[in-house]
Amino acid sequence: MRARQWIYRPGTVRDHVEQAIHDLRSSRGYCLGTNQDEKIQGLKIYSETLEPIAIEAEKELTRLADQLDL
């Protein structure tokens, strides 16, 4: 089976960070459920657990993009 990949519209690094965080929030069930590894397929990641992580990841990725002037 081929690996899945996410395709992003042309845009800035900030646009891509924003889209990645959106995908993380909205598509995690699909991503986990369609993973080739059965152990991963059975994982549940709840919104209340994910949200603070997503917020922090978005802040850090944006900070890094700014630092690298991307």
Wavefront OBJ file of the C-alpha trace (Angstrom):
o trace
v 0.000 0.000 0.000
v 1.294 3.463 -0.847
v 1.817 6.036 1.844
v -0.755 8.791 2.093
v 0.339 12.356 1.688
v -1.304 15.689 2.285
v -1.193 18.176 -0.533
v -1.285 21.878 0.269
v -2.344 24.677 -2.033
v 0.414 27.081 -3.014
v 0.960 29.575 -0.232
v 3.252 30.852 2.453
v 4.808 28.771 5.199
v 2.306 30.424 7.574
v -0.561 29.287 5.316
v 0.804 25.747 5.386
v 1.227 25.762 9.168
v -2.355 26.945 9.525
v -3.597 24.226 7.157
v -1.554 21.521 8.897
v -3.000 22.436 12.300
v -6.501 22.478 10.811
v -5.888 19.022 9.317
v -4.566 17.762 12.639
v -7.709 18.955 14.403
v -10.237 17.824 11.820
v -8.741 14.721 10.184
v -6.986 12.864 12.989
v -9.656 10.128 13.150
v -9.323 9.436 9.451
v -5.523 9.465 9.601
v -5.418 7.110 12.554
v -8.124 4.805 11.199
v -6.503 4.395 7.802
v -2.966 3.867 9.081
v -1.360 0.569 8.042
v -0.463 -0.285 11.640
v -3.401 -1.878 13.484
v -2.166 -0.503 16.808
v -2.373 3.024 15.432
v -5.784 2.347 13.889
v -7.168 1.727 17.363
v -5.819 4.923 18.929
v -8.210 7.601 20.113
v -6.986 11.157 20.486
v -9.584 13.373 22.078
v -10.035 17.054 21.276
v -9.421 18.162 24.847
v -6.078 16.348 24.806
v -5.075 17.526 21.344
v -6.095 21.184 21.532
v -3.357 22.506 23.854
v -0.787 20.561 21.825
v -2.128 21.977 18.545
v -2.038 25.526 19.924
v 1.553 25.120 21.094
v 2.647 23.461 17.829
v 1.131 26.285 15.784
v 2.893 28.897 17.930
v 6.250 27.110 17.680
v 6.024 26.474 13.939
v 5.050 30.097 13.321
v 7.900 31.292 15.534
v 10.352 29.080 13.643
v 9.067 30.332 10.263
v 9.520 33.915 11.462
v 12.997 33.157 12.807
v 14.020 31.642 9.473
v 12.274 34.440 7.582
v 10.110 32.009 5.634
l 1 2 3 4 5 6 7 8 9 10 11 12 13 14 15 16 17 18 19 20 21 22 23 24 25 26 27 28 29 30 31 32 33 34 35 36 37 38 39 40 41 42 43 44 45 46 47 48 49 50 51 52 53 54 55 56 57 58 59 60 61 62 63 64 65 66 67 68 69 70
